[in-house]
Amino acid sequence: MERPPVTFNKARAVLLLVDIQPDFLPGGGLPVADGSQIIEPVRLLMESDKFCHYVATQDWHPPGHVSFASSHPGAEPMATLEINGYAQTLWPDHCIQGTSGAALHGDLPWEKVAAIIRKGTDPESDSYSGFHNNWNSAGERPATGLAGYLRERGIEELFICGLARDVCIKWTAEDGANAGFNVYVLWDLTRPVEPSSDDQVRRELIAHDVKIIDWEQLVRY
């Protein structure tokens, strides 16, 4: 069944492009299955001029980051370890500062993007959300500055696409809703690390009052 178009004030809305980087695509350090399938529709959406504002996040880890399995002798990628009092997935090395895998994907029109929020730069804590780091040794989740940037530009509505659905998309959407923004996740312009998590991710996003839509609902508007 065709879903109705989503209407919004483009002057008060932003398209937030989360971590669309080669290391999260097939052949990268932490590939998300079918991640490359979002590239062309994201490009079309960016070029459709549905938005006045575009912002990107970029995973940007220093070498030897605490979230890398390689930083913990004997640990296997995708294992879980407690760091700063919270469960931390140990990832393969990915998005290391200055590497080609950490670059923003070359097939998208990044000239439209007014700001890039780099995250995961603290060597001792991870950062899934575009709004806050994960917990540090003091038990805090430091802000990235994204919320203030958006508020100062009068942004009220946040449309999110990118990678990965069950990690950085989910955390960013929930933090955005908690910060008072009206948040939409463009479900078909995301892909998960673990597809079996989709039902739980949907439930948790809806519980945070995040709206789940498809990108064609915007194109038809």
Secondary structure by P-SEA (a helix, b strand, c coil): cbbbbbbccccccccccccccccccccccccccccccaaaaaaaaaacccccbbbbbbbcccccccccccccccccccbbbbcccbbbbbccccccccccccccccccccccccbbbbccccccccccccccccccccccccccaaaaaaaaacccbbbbbccccccaaaaaaaaaaaaccbbbbcccccccccccaaaaaaaaaaaacbbbbcaaaaaac
